[in-house]
Amino acid sequence: MNRFNVKAVAVLVLLSGMVGQRMAVAETAKPADVTYTKDIAAILWKNCAGCHRPGEVGPFSLLKYQDAAKRADFLVQITADKRMPPWKAEAGHIQYRDERRLSEEDLAKLAAWAKAGAPEGDPKDLPEAPKFAEGWQLGEPDMILKMEESFTIPADGNDIYRCFVLPMNLSEDRYVEAVEFRPGNRRVVHHAIMYLDALGQGQKKDAADPGPGYESFGGPGILPTGSLGGWAPGATPMRFPADMGRFVKKGSQLIMQVHYHPWGKEEQDQSQLGVYFTKAKPSQVVLGIPMIQTRLKIPAGEARHRVTTETVVPADVLAIGISPHMHLIGREMKVTATAPDGNKQVLLWIKDWDFNWQGAYGFATPIPIKKGTKLELEAFYDNSQDNPKNPNSPPKMVRWGEQTTDEMCLCGLTVATADHASMTALAMMRGARIGLIFGGGFPVDNMKQAGGVPIPDDYKAVLAPFDKNSDGRLSDDEINAMPPGVKERVRAAISELVGGAE
C-alpha cells in the first residue's frame, strides 16, 4: 500500500472563474453606457472582494472606486486572459458550488469601462456594499481545533506548505456534517486542507521536524485515513445534506495542511477549525472513489504527453464533488463519466492547470452515479524546456513521486452511499486507501456487519486462500485461523486500509 504514498490535495474550492476572451467581448458594450456605480462595482464585489479587501490574501483592495479605477486596464487584461479570478474548471459542462465565473457580458462591461476612462457614475446607482461575516458562520462548533502555537511566515521566499497535527481526543467514532476553517492571518493563508490520521503517522513526522508542525509539499506526507475537506478564500462553509456525514475513527488526529504565501512582511498565523458533528449516526456515509495512474514516464522535452486511466464504479452512489491533483508540469485534465446506458457526462475539464490554484469542486446538485459507470481520466503534461513551470532544467524523465520535481496523476470523486454492500464495494476497489483522501474514513463497524473487512483488489491473489467462504471479505474468524506472523501482518494491513480497525 505504501507505494501509493500520495500527496493529494483534497477536498477545497478556490476563488471564482471567467469565460471568454478580451477581444471577443470588447465590442458588445458601449463605453458611454458603463459606469462603476451602475455596472462594475457589483461585478468586482461579487467575484473579487472575497480576497481583494483589507486583511485578506489579495495584494490590493477592490472595495472602492479609487481602488478599481487606477487598475482598470490591468483588470481587463488579467480577466481576459483568465489569470483572475483563478477558477480553473471549464464552463458548459456542469455547475459547481461557489462558482463565480465572469460572464461574457461582465468581461465586455469591464473592457468598455476601461476604454471610456473608468467613469465613476452616479453615486445613487451604487448597490449595497457587501457584508462579510464575522465569527463562526455556521454557529458555535461542537469542537474547535486550533494550532497549539503560532507559526512564523517570513517576509519573502517561496510558498510554504506546512502540516500541523491537532489531537481530536475522540473516545468514540463520530460523523462530521460540516467544518469551518478560520485562518488566523488572512494576509498569508492561501488555502488549507484537513486530513484525518488514525494511525499516528503525522505525529511522528511532527516530532522529527523542528518548530510547529512539519513541512510537506503538495499533501500531508502520509497516507491519510480520511479527510474533512478544505478551505480557500471565497469558499462558503456548508453542511452536508440531511442524514449524511464523514466517518471519523475514535483516536484520530487532524492533520491541517496550510499553504502560506509570503507577501513582503514577516507574519504570524494560528489558524483554527470548527467541527460540526451529526446529531445521530447518518444513513449516508461520505467516501471517495480514486482515479489514479502511478505508472508515469513523462519523457524529457515532450510538450504534450498524454496519460490516461479509468475505473468502474462498483455501486450506486451520489457524487457530491471532485478533486484533481497534478504537480508542476501538469497542463490539462478531463474526467468523463459514461453510464451503463452509454450516456456521457463531463464531470471536470481543466485546460490550464495551475498547481497553486488547484482545489476541490463541489457539485451544485448531487449527481446520481449508477453501478457500472465508467470514469475516464485524461491528462496532459508539458515536460519541455519552454514550460516556465518545469522545475527541471534541463528537462529530465519524470515519474510518479512526492517531490517538487516528480509528478502525479490523480483525481478523486467524493460520493455518498447508504448501504453496507456499497461501502464494501468501494473499499474493495483498487486504490481504495487513496480514496480516503477524498472522503471520510471507512466505517469499520458497518463493514464488519457486512461480513468482515473487504480484501483490496491488490491483495486478493495473496489472501484468497484464507477467504474460506469466498465472499471477498475477511471475517474475524478467518483472520484468527491464519498462521502466526501472517495473522499479525494482515491485521496491520487492514488497520491501514480502514484507519485503525480493531
C-alpha positions in Angstrom: 0.0 0.0 0.0 2.8 2.4 0.9 3.9 2.7 -2.8 0.8 4.8 -3.2 2.1 7.3 -0.7 0.2 10.2 -2.1 0.4 13.9 -1.7 -3.0 14.8 -2.8 -5.0 17.7 -2.1 -8.2 17.1 -1.1 -11.5 18.3 -0.7 -11.2 22.6 -1.3 -13.0 25.4 -3.6 -10.9 28.3 -4.7 -11.9 31.8 -5.8 -14.0 32.2 -9.0 -14.0 31.9 -12.8 -14.3 33.7 -16.0 -15.3 32.9 -19.6 -14.4 34.4 -22.9 -11.5 36.5 -24.3 -11.0 40.2 -24.2 -11.0 40.8 -27.9 -14.1 38.8 -28.4 -16.2 40.7 -26.0 -14.9 44.2 -26.0 -17.3 45.3 -28.8 -20.5 44.2 -27.1 -20.9 47.0 -24.6 -21.0 50.8 -25.3 -18.3 52.7 -23.3 -20.6 55.6 -22.6 -23.2 53.3 -21.0 -20.9 51.7 -18.4 -20.1 53.2 -15.1 -18.5 51.9 -11.9 -21.6 52.6 -9.7 -24.1 51.1 -12.1 -22.1 48.1 -13.5 -18.6 47.5 -12.3 -18.9 47.6 -8.5 -21.3 44.7 -8.5 -19.0 42.6 -10.6 -15.9 43.2 -8.5 -17.7 42.9 -5.2 -19.2 39.5 -6.2 -16.2 37.9 -7.8 -13.1 39.6 -6.4 -13.7 41.2 -3.0 -13.6 37.9 -1.1 -9.8 38.1 -1.4 -9.2 41.7 -2.5 -10.2 43.6 0.6 -8.2 44.8 3.7 -6.7 42.0 5.7 -7.2 39.3 3.0 -4.7 37.4 0.9 -5.2 39.7 -2.2 -2.4 42.2 -2.7 -4.7 45.1 -3.1 -8.3 46.0 -2.2 -11.1 46.3 -4.8 -13.9 47.6 -2.5 -13.8 51.3 -3.5 -14.0 53.1 -6.8 -10.5 54.6 -6.5 -9.0 51.1 -6.0 -10.6 49.8 -9.1 -10.3 52.9 -11.4 -6.5 53.1 -11.2 -6.2 49.5 -12.2 -8.9 49.4 -14.9 -6.7 48.4 -17.8 -4.9 45.8 -15.6 -8.3 44.3 -14.5 -9.3 43.9 -18.1 -6.1 42.2 -19.0 -6.0 39.7 -16.2 -9.7 38.7 -16.5 -9.5 38.4 -20.3 -6.5 36.0 -20.2 -8.1 34.1 -17.3 -5.4 34.7 -14.7 -8.1 36.2 -12.4 -10.4 35.2 -10.9 -8.5 31.9 -10.6 -11.3 29.4 -11.2 -10.0 26.6 -13.4 -12.9 24.4 -14.3 -14.3 25.0 -17.8 -17.8 26.2 -18.2 -20.6 24.5 -20.1 -20.4 21.0 -18.6 -21.6 21.0 -15.0 -22.5 23.6 -12.4 -20.4 23.8 -9.2 -20.9 25.3 -5.8 -19.4 28.7 -5.1 -18.9 29.2 -8.8 -18.2 32.9 -9.6 -17.5 33.0 -13.3 -17.3 36.2 -15.1 -19.8 36.1 -18.0 -19.0 37.4 -21.4 -21.3 40.4 -20.5 -19.2 41.1 -17.4 -16.0 41.0 -19.4 -17.5 43.3 -22.0 -18.5 45.8 -19.4 -15.0 45.8 -17.8 -13.5 46.4 -21.3 -15.9 49.1 -22.2 -15.5 50.8 -18.8 -11.7 50.9 -19.1 -11.9 52.2 -22.6 -14.1 55.0 -21.5 -11.6 56.1 -18.9 -13.2 54.3 -15.9 -16.1 56.7 -15.2 -17.5 56.6 -11.7 -21.1 57.3 -12.4 -24.0 58.5 -10.2 -23.5 57.6 -6.6 -27.2 56.8 -6.4 -26.6 53.8 -8.7 -24.2 52.2 -6.3 -25.5 48.8 -4.9 -25.4 47.9 -1.3 -21.9 47.2 -0.2 -21.0 43.6 0.5 -21.1 42.3 4.1 -18.6 39.8 5.2 -19.5 37.5 8.1 -17.6 37.7 11.3 -17.3 34.8 13.8 -18.5 31.3 13.0 -20.8 31.4 10.0 -22.4 28.0 10.9 -22.9 28.8 14.5 -20.8 27.7 17.5 -18.9 24.5 16.6 -19.1 21.2 18.5 -15.3 21.1 18.5 -12.7 23.8 17.9 -9.2 22.7 16.8 -6.6 25.4 17.0 -2.9 25.3 16.2 -1.1 24.9 19.5 1.4 27.8 18.8 1.8 30.5 16.2 3.8 29.7 13.0 6.1 32.4 11.5 5.9 33.2 7.8 9.0 35.0 6.5 8.7 38.3 4.6 9.7 36.7 1.3 10.8 33.5 -0.3 8.9 30.5 -1.8 5.4 29.5 -0.8 5.3 27.3 2.3 3.3 24.1 2.8 3.1 23.3 6.5 1.2 20.5 8.3 0.0 20.9 11.8 -1.1 17.9 14.0 -4.2 18.6 16.1 -5.5 16.0 18.5 -9.3 15.5 18.3 -9.4 13.4 21.6 -12.4 11.4 20.4 -13.3 8.5 22.7 -15.8 7.1 20.2 -16.4 7.0 16.5 -18.2 10.2 15.2 -19.6 11.5 11.9 -19.0 15.1 10.7 -21.6 17.1 8.8 -19.6 20.3 8.3 -16.3 22.0 9.1 -15.5 25.7 9.1 -11.9 26.9 8.7 -10.9 30.2 10.2 -7.5 31.5 9.0 -5.5 33.2 11.8 -3.9 35.6 9.3 -5.7 36.1 6.0 -2.9 38.1 4.5 -0.7 35.0 4.2 -3.0 31.9 4.3 -3.5 30.8 0.7 -5.6 27.7 1.4 -5.9 24.8 3.8 -6.7 21.1 3.6 -7.8 18.9 6.5 -6.8 15.3 6.7 -7.5 12.5 9.2 -4.9 10.3 10.7 -6.0 7.4 12.9 -2.5 5.8 12.9 -0.3 8.4 14.5 1.8 8.9 11.3 1.7 12.7 11.3 2.7 12.9 15.0 5.9 11.0 14.2 6.7 13.5 11.3 5.9 16.4 13.6 8.3 15.1 16.3 11.1 14.8 13.7 10.7 18.4 12.4 11.8 21.4 14.5 9.2 24.1 15.0 5.5 23.9 14.9 4.2 21.2 12.5 6.2 19.7 9.7 7.0 20.7 6.1 5.3 18.7 3.3 4.9 19.8 -0.3 1.6 19.2 -2.0 0.0 17.0 0.6 0.3 15.7 4.2 3.3 13.3 3.6 1.3 10.4 4.9 -1.5 8.1 3.8 -4.5 9.7 5.5 -7.3 7.6 6.9 -9.8 10.2 5.7 -10.4 13.9 5.1 -12.6 16.7 6.3 -12.3 18.9 3.2 -10.6 22.2 2.6 -10.8 25.9 2.5 -9.7 28.8 0.2 -10.7 32.4 0.1 -14.2 32.9 -1.2 -15.4 29.4 -0.2 -18.5 29.3 1.9 -18.8 26.7 4.7 -21.8 24.4 4.1 -23.4 21.4 5.8 -23.9 18.2 4.0 -27.5 17.3 3.0 -29.5 15.9 5.9 -28.5 12.4 7.1 -25.1 12.5 5.5 -21.6 12.7 7.1 -17.9 11.8 7.0 -16.8 9.0 9.3 -14.0 9.8 11.9 -12.4 6.9 13.8 -12.0 7.3 17.5 -8.5 8.4 18.4 -8.0 10.2 15.1 -5.8 13.3 14.8 -6.4 16.1 12.4 -3.6 17.0 10.0 -4.2 20.6 9.0 -2.1 21.4 5.9 -1.8 25.2 5.3 -0.4 26.8 2.2 1.3 30.1 3.1 2.2 32.9 0.6 4.8 35.4 1.9 3.8 39.0 0.9 6.8 41.2 1.9 6.4 41.4 5.7 7.0 38.8 8.4 3.7 37.5 9.7 2.4 35.1 12.3 -0.5 32.6 11.9 -2.5 30.5 14.3 -5.5 29.1 12.3 -8.3 27.0 13.7 -11.0 24.7 12.5 -14.6 24.4 13.8 -16.1 20.9 13.6 -19.8 20.1 13.4 -20.9 16.6 14.2 -24.1 14.9 13.1 -26.6 14.6 15.9 -27.1 10.9 15.1 -25.5 8.3 13.0 -26.3 9.2 9.4 -27.7 6.8 6.9 -25.4 8.1 4.1 -21.6 8.0 4.5 -19.3 10.2 2.5 -16.4 8.3 0.9 -14.1 8.7 -2.1 -13.5 7.0 -5.4 -9.9 7.3 -6.7 -8.8 7.6 -10.3 -5.1 7.2 -10.3 -2.2 6.4 -12.7 1.1 5.8 -11.0 2.9 4.4 -14.0 4.2 7.8 -15.1 7.1 8.1 -17.6 7.0 11.6 -19.0 9.9 11.9 -21.5 12.2 14.9 -21.3 11.4 17.5 -23.9 7.8 16.3 -24.7 5.4 19.2 -24.6 2.1 17.3 -24.7 2.4 13.9 -23.0 -0.9 12.1 -22.7 -1.7 10.0 -19.6 -5.0 8.0 -19.1 -6.6 5.8 -16.5 -10.1 4.6 -15.9 -12.2 2.8 -13.2 -15.7 1.3 -13.0 -18.0 2.5 -10.1 -18.9 -0.7 -8.2 -22.1 0.5 -6.7 -24.9 3.1 -6.9 -23.6 6.3 -5.3 -24.4 10.0 -5.1 -21.5 12.2 -6.3 -21.1 15.5 -4.4 -17.7 16.7 -5.6 -14.4 16.1 -7.5 -10.8 16.9 -6.6 -8.0 16.8 -9.3 -4.3 16.6 -8.5 -1.1 17.0 -10.5 2.2 18.8 -9.8 4.0 21.5 -11.7 4.2 20.2 -15.3 0.6 19.1 -15.5 -1.3 21.2 -18.1 -4.8 19.7 -18.6 -7.1 17.2 -17.0 -10.5 15.9 -18.1 -12.8 13.4 -16.3 -15.8 11.8 -18.1 -18.5 9.5 -16.7 -20.1 7.1 -19.1 -23.2 5.5 -17.6 -24.2 1.9 -18.4 -26.7 3.1 -21.0 -23.9 4.9 -22.8 -24.8 8.4 -21.7 -21.6 10.6 -21.2 -21.1 13.5 -18.9 -18.0 15.6 -18.4 -17.5 16.0 -14.6 -14.5 18.2 -14.8 -12.3 19.8 -17.5 -9.3 21.9 -16.7 -7.4 23.2 -19.7 -5.0 25.5 -17.9 -3.8 23.6 -14.8 -2.0 25.6 -12.1 -0.7 23.8 -9.0 -1.0 26.9 -6.9 -4.7 27.2 -7.7 -5.8 23.6 -7.5 -8.8 22.7 -5.4 -11.9 20.6 -4.8 -15.0 21.4 -6.9 -18.3 20.7 -5.1 -21.3 20.0 -7.4 -24.1 22.4 -7.1 -26.5 19.5 -7.0 -25.5 15.9 -6.1 -25.2 13.7 -9.2 -26.6 10.1 -9.1 -23.9 7.7 -10.5 -25.1 4.2 -11.4 -23.3 1.0 -10.7 -21.2 0.1 -13.7 -20.5 3.7 -14.7 -17.0 4.1 -16.2 -14.9 7.0 -15.0 -12.2 8.0 -17.5 -9.4 10.4 -16.7 -7.3 12.0 -19.5 -4.3 14.3 -18.5 -1.6 16.1 -20.4 1.9 17.2 -19.2 4.4 19.7 -20.6 7.9 18.5 -19.9 9.6 20.8 -22.4 12.2 23.4 -21.9 9.7 26.0 -22.9 7.4 25.4 -19.9 8.4 28.1 -17.4 6.9 26.0 -14.6 9.1 23.0 -15.3 11.2 22.5 -12.1 13.9 20.5 -14.0 16.4 22.4 -16.2 17.3 20.8 -18.5 14.2 18.7 -18.5 14.5 15.0 -17.4 12.4 11.9 -17.4 9.6 12.5 -14.8 8.0 9.7 -12.9 5.4 9.4 -10.1 6.7 10.7 -6.8 6.2 13.1 -3.9 8.9 15.7 -4.6 8.5 19.0 -6.5 10.4 17.5 -9.4 8.2 14.4 -9.5 4.6 14.2 -10.9 1.3 12.7 -10.0 -1.9 11.9 -11.9 -4.8 11.6 -9.5 -8.4 12.6 -9.2 -10.9 11.7 -6.6 -14.7 11.7 -6.8 -16.4 12.4 -3.4 -19.5 10.3 -3.1 -22.2 9.3 -0.6 -23.8 5.9 -0.1 -26.3 4.5 2.3 -25.9 0.7 2.4 -23.2 -1.7 3.7 -22.8 -3.5 0.4 -21.9 -0.3 -1.4 -19.4 0.7 1.3 -17.8 -2.8 1.0 -17.7 -2.5 -2.8 -16.0 0.9 -2.6 -13.5 -0.4 0.0 -12.6 -3.3 -2.3 -11.7 -1.0 -5.3 -8.1 -0.7 -6.4 -6.5 2.3 -4.7 -9.3 2.4 -2.0 -6.7 3.5 0.5 -6.1 6.7 -1.6 -9.9 7.2 -1.9 -9.8 8.0 1.8 -8.2 11.3 0.9 -11.4 12.5 -0.9 -14.0 11.4 1.7 -14.2 10.3 5.3 -12.8 7.1 6.7 -14.5 3.7 6.1 -16.9 2.9 9.0 -15.3 -0.3 10.3 -18.4 -1.4 12.3 -20.6 -1.2 9.2 -18.2 -3.3 7.2 -18.0 -5.9 9.9 -21.7 -6.1 9.9 -21.5 -6.8 6.2 -19.5 -9.9 6.9 -16.0 -8.7 7.5 -13.4 -6.3 6.2 -13.2 -6.3 2.3 -10.0 -7.6 0.7 -8.5 -4.9 -1.6 -8.1 -5.8 -5.2 -4.3 -5.5 -4.9 -4.2 -8.3 -2.3 -6.9 -10.7 -3.5 -4.5 -13.2 -5.0 -2.4 -13.4 -1.9 -5.3 -13.6 0.6 -7.8 -15.7 -1.4 -6.7 -19.0 0.4 -7.7 -17.5 3.7 -11.2 -16.3 2.5 -12.8 -19.6 3.3 -16.4 -18.7 2.2 -15.1 -16.8 -0.9 -17.2 -13.7 -0.2 -14.3 -11.3 -0.8 -14.1 -10.3 2.9 -12.0 -11.4 5.9 -14.0 -12.1 9.0 -12.5 -12.2 12.5 -12.7 -16.0 12.4 -10.9 -16.2 9.1 -8.2 -13.9 10.3 -7.8 -15.8 13.6 -7.3 -19.0 11.7 -4.3 -17.7 9.8 -0.8 -18.9 10.7 1.1 -16.8 13.3 3.0 -14.0 11.6 0.6 -13.8 8.7 -2.2 -13.0 11.0 -0.4 -10.0 12.5 0.7 -8.7 9.1 -2.9 -8.9 7.8 -4.3 -7.2 10.8 -1.7 -4.4 10.3 -2.6 -4.1 6.6 -6.4 -3.9 7.5 -5.6 -1.3 10.1 -4.0 0.9 7.4 -6.9 0.3 5.0 -9.8 1.2 7.3 -8.0 3.6 9.6 -7.5 1.7 12.9 -9.6 -1.4 12.6 -9.6 -3.5 15.7 
